[in-house]
Amino acid sequence: MDAVREFHLYKVPPRWLFLKIVTEDGVVGWGEPIVEGKADTVAAAVRELGHHLVGMDANRIENIWQTLYRGGFYRGGPILMSAISGIEQALWDIKGKRLGVPVYELLGGAVRDKMSVYSWVGGDEPSEVVDAIQQRQEAGFSRFKMNVAGRLEWLETPQQIRRIVETLSEIRDKIGWDVGIGLDFHGRVRKPLARLLARELEPLKPMFLEEPALPEHPDVLKVISQHTVTPIATGERLFGRTDFKPLLEQGSVDIIQPDLSHAGGIWEVRKIAAMAEAYDVAVAPHCPLGPLAFASSLHLDFCTPNALIQETSLGIHYHEGSNDLLDYMVNPEIFHVEGGYITRNRLPGLGVEIDEKKVEQAAKKGHDWHNPIWRNEDGSVTEW
């Protein structure tokens, strides 16, 4: 048995939490257990789960996962599942390094040689969005995602709806029709407005409509899907197989977006992807996170037939004035984007070589990132 000897946590800018697990024979694995804005809370959960983890055979990943998931009686949710996710990623990293193979080889082998990726773009004015898209095109991207709108009321005026549609129409006209654009509702839009916007935006041929309803209202997705032929995508705020089961059964979603740092890790999301495949639903993992979450997502993509496209935080606005995910890597070239794709590498484990000195130094600074709290004009809280 090669037992887990110890683990270490590093809270690093801009908003991440890294986990390092070391086995008795000195093999090191890295993972990313994080909920954006709740790094300290997840770190506490990892330390509590460490009571079970230390001393267990690092090779028995499923056994460890079941122990951590079921052994505490209470289960699921963003904090516990994210803590388990980061631990599980690090264990796969260890196993791959010990056997000298990439993680995707341990999950059935590759089904593709390169993976399509998309970049998030921001901007308040159409010209700013177009400039951002052109800059990302120069960096190798060909598909993008942007927010539909900022702060929204439960119902909006016809003028506001018209402004949203005209803004996106102007962007489409300027960048052309060969560029894929996903539109992120971010759970900000309530059912009556979501129905209307879905129909009004359909002529612009969005790549998908992301989270047009809050995760606690999956029934609303069925209503929205009846008003548009645009693919519906959701799932970043769902945690594990049981959360995705009713969503798939009701048949109102075309693309699921589990996050490998929230939904249970690499193997759990592979199980979720297999469930989705049985319902003819594609997978596009959510990942506005760091290098370990991104690497984990790509390993899932490379061995998953119904993986459609991969989100990446390369150059995302959250990193402006802070660290980018490449800053903590010795080998950033593995995430090189060309022609809208990242080529599959053959490095063992997750393939990410972490610069431990930089991580340790950055952890001394840490971070205190929290998402903003938005309010309507009347002072009531609205969705960010």
KALINRA-V741136 format. One record per residue. N is the residue number from 1. PSI is psi in radians with two decimals (999 if undefined). Layout:
# KALINRA-V741136
N_PSI, N_PSI
This chain:
# KALINRA-V741136
1_2.35, 2_1.68, 3_2.73, 4_2.18, 5_-0.75, 6_2.91, 7_2.73, 8_2.52, 9_2.46, 10_2.00, 11_1.94, 12_2.60, 13_2.65, 14_-0.49, 15_0.59, 16_2.89, 17_2.09, 18_2.56, 19_2.28, 20_2.14, 21_2.36, 22_2.31, 23_2.99, 24_-0.55, 25_0.20, 26_0.13, 27_2.36, 28_2.35, 29_2.57, 30_2.51, 31_3.06, 32_1.53, 33_1.79, 34_2.43, 35_2.18, 36_2.11, 37_-0.03, 38_0.66, 39_-0.77, 40_-0.65, 41_-0.77, 42_-0.66, 43_-0.72, 44_-0.68, 45_-0.70, 46_-0.76, 47_-0.68, 48_-0.72, 49_-0.42, 50_-0.38, 51_-0.65, 52_-0.65, 53_-0.87, 54_2.25, 55_-0.24, 56_2.71, 57_1.99, 58_-0.35, 59_-0.44, 60_1.24, 61_-0.82, 62_-0.70, 63_-0.74, 64_-0.76, 65_-0.83, 66_-0.67, 67_-0.81, 68_-0.63, 69_-0.78, 70_-0.30, 71_-0.26, 72_0.12, 73_-1.01, 74_2.41, 75_2.91, 76_-3.04, 77_2.88, 78_-0.66, 79_-0.96, 80_-0.74, 81_-0.58, 82_-0.66, 83_-0.79, 84_-0.68, 85_-0.83, 86_-0.68, 87_-0.80, 88_-0.72, 89_-0.79, 90_-0.61, 91_-0.67, 92_-0.65, 93_-0.76, 94_-0.82, 95_-0.76, 96_-0.71, 97_-0.71, 98_-0.66, 99_-0.15, 100_0.52, 101_2.71, 102_2.70, 103_-0.67, 104_-0.46, 105_-0.45, 106_-0.13, 107_0.51, 108_-0.18, 109_2.91, 110_2.50, 111_-0.09, 112_2.78, 113_-0.35, 114_2.74, 115_2.31, 116_2.34, 117_2.70, 118_2.74, 119_2.44, 120_2.43, 121_2.52, 122_-3.10, 123_2.44, 124_-0.45, 125_2.63, 126_-0.70, 127_-0.63, 128_-0.70, 129_-0.76, 130_-0.76, 131_-0.75, 132_-0.73, 133_-0.77, 134_-0.66, 135_-0.72, 136_-0.52, 137_-0.69, 138_-0.44, 139_0.05, 140_-0.03, 141_2.62, 142_-0.09, 143_2.60, 144_2.88, 145_2.50, 146_2.78, 147_2.51, 148_-0.73, 149_3.01, 150_-2.28, 151_2.30, 152_2.51, 153_2.97, 154_-0.76, 155_2.55, 156_2.83, 157_2.71, 158_-0.61, 159_-0.71, 160_-0.72, 161_-0.77, 162_-0.69, 163_-0.73, 164_-0.85, 165_-0.74, 166_-0.64, 167_-0.84, 168_-0.57, 169_-0.71, 170_-0.70, 171_-0.78, 172_-0.75, 173_-0.64, 174_-0.56, 175_-0.20, 176_-3.11, 177_0.04, 178_-0.08, 179_2.21, 180_2.30, 181_2.05, 182_2.46, 183_2.10, 184_2.00, 185_-0.36, 186_0.42, 187_0.23, 188_-0.26, 189_2.22, 190_2.86, 191_-0.92, 192_-0.65, 193_-0.64, 194_-0.72, 195_-0.82, 196_-0.82, 197_-0.68, 198_-0.73, 199_-0.75, 200_-0.55, 201_-0.19, 202_-0.69, 203_-0.34, 204_-0.02, 205_1.03, 206_2.62, 207_-0.69, 208_2.85, 209_2.01, 210_2.31, 211_1.00, 212_-0.07, 213_2.68, 214_2.61, 215_-0.41, 216_-0.02, 217_1.07, 218_-0.44, 219_-0.49, 220_-0.56, 221_-0.63, 222_-0.69, 223_-0.81, 224_-0.71, 225_-0.38, 226_-0.12, 227_0.13, 228_2.69, 229_-0.05, 230_2.36, 231_2.41, 232_2.28, 233_2.46, 234_2.95, 235_-0.08, 236_-0.38, 237_0.59, 238_2.62, 239_1.65, 240_2.96, 241_-0.74, 242_-0.50, 243_-0.58, 244_-0.36, 245_-0.95, 246_-0.57, 247_-0.76, 248_-0.65, 249_-0.58, 250_-0.21, 251_0.52, 252_0.09, 253_2.48, 254_-0.47, 255_2.18, 256_2.60, 257_1.06, 258_2.56, 259_2.17, 260_-0.16, 261_0.01, 262_-0.56, 263_0.12, 264_-0.05, 265_-2.98, 266_-0.88, 267_-0.66, 268_-0.72, 269_-0.53, 270_-0.65, 271_-0.73, 272_-0.73, 273_-0.67, 274_-0.69, 275_-0.79, 276_-0.69, 277_-0.64, 278_-0.36, 279_0.19, 280_0.72, 281_2.38, 282_2.89, 283_2.29, 284_1.51, 285_2.33, 286_2.36, 287_1.35, 288_0.60, 289_-2.74, 290_-2.96, 291_-0.54, 292_-0.69, 293_-0.70, 294_-0.78, 295_-0.75, 296_-0.74, 297_-0.75, 298_-0.66, 299_-0.68, 300_-0.79, 301_-0.74, 302_-0.36, 303_0.23, 304_2.01, 305_-0.64, 306_0.28, 307_2.20, 308_-0.93, 309_2.68, 310_2.24, 311_2.57, 312_2.62, 313_0.17, 314_2.03, 315_0.22, 316_2.72, 317_-0.43, 318_-0.40, 319_-0.09, 320_2.22, 321_0.16, 322_-2.70, 323_2.53, 324_2.82, 325_-0.41, 326_-0.32, 327_-0.41, 328_0.16, 329_2.49, 330_-0.46, 331_1.10, 332_-0.27, 333_-0.35, 334_-0.28, 335_0.40, 336_2.25, 337_2.26, 338_2.19, 339_0.44, 340_0.16, 341_2.72, 342_2.23, 343_2.44, 344_2.27, 345_2.93, 346_0.43, 347_2.59, 348_2.70, 349_-2.47, 350_-0.30, 351_-0.06, 352_2.13, 353_1.84, 354_2.37, 355_1.65, 356_-0.61, 357_-0.73, 358_-0.69, 359_-0.82, 360_-0.70, 361_-0.75, 362_-0.59, 363_-0.42, 364_-0.58, 365_-0.77, 366_-2.72, 367_2.90, 368_0.90, 369_2.33, 370_2.51, 371_2.63, 372_2.71, 373_2.09, 374_2.54, 375_2.59, 376_3.03, 377_-0.51, 378_0.01, 379_-0.14, 380_2.61, 381_2.40, 382_2.98, 383_2.39, 384_999
